[in-house]
Amino acid sequence: MAAVAAFWLALTAMASPVLAGTGMGREEAAAVIARTRQWVQGYMESLPNFTCRKTVRVFVVPAMRKPELRDWAVAIPKWVISSRGGKPRIDESEWLVRMVKGGRESYEWIGGNQRGHGWGFFGHWLKALFGQKHPTEFEWIEDDRLRGNGVHVFRTVTPKNFCQYGGRAGDDIVLVGYRGKIYIDRDSGHVLRYVAEEPIGLPKRHRVKSGRMLFDYDFRQIGDEVALLPVKSLAYTRYRGRSTLAESTFHQYREYQTETKLDFGE
């Protein structure tokens, strides 16, 4: 079994190009990515059944060609809530999320009858990033600290078919790639943050002109277990006449339990 595992790790390390920076050798960088890839393959299956609340706030402001995005990955950008970008319109919604072990998320809008299923936050983005269908290039750029954890920071290039744009208002669906950064915990190999910084292959005539995304993961208690779970996501999108920033926060994680009561009458 050990030999099979070693062969699989070597094979997955070669599947996606890994470039080395000046402070990390090529083989060491490939080993880091191979370790993370192995964890990603079983991430969703390892999650317990749970429910949580998802709060979504969408800020709509006039389009800005060069928004101040320096701090966008850490907090709501100052330009969104300042008068410089115009008074924002804020749409807020609350959703109840249920995660079925190894499956997709189920969303139910609190206070209404809207329901849906989602793919992405709980491992699907990670599988797309580390999967074989759309090979991603990884280049180590530095070692840093994130929320007190030592992390390896890799630059990523996923050339195509990674993110979907369109599908509304009669637009054709467009699949694009992304340049970004990924933050990998040095001790465990788990992904703590992914930042998509620049879309690749976005047609000039598309209604979306540019976009950025962030996914933040951290440890949360669910029942008796501690699991690495999404805690926050940001999605910045610039259109021709306006910009939006969607902030999603995940909180109140709880173990999913069902109770069955049988009544046999008198």
Disulfide bonds with the S-S distance in Angstrom:
none
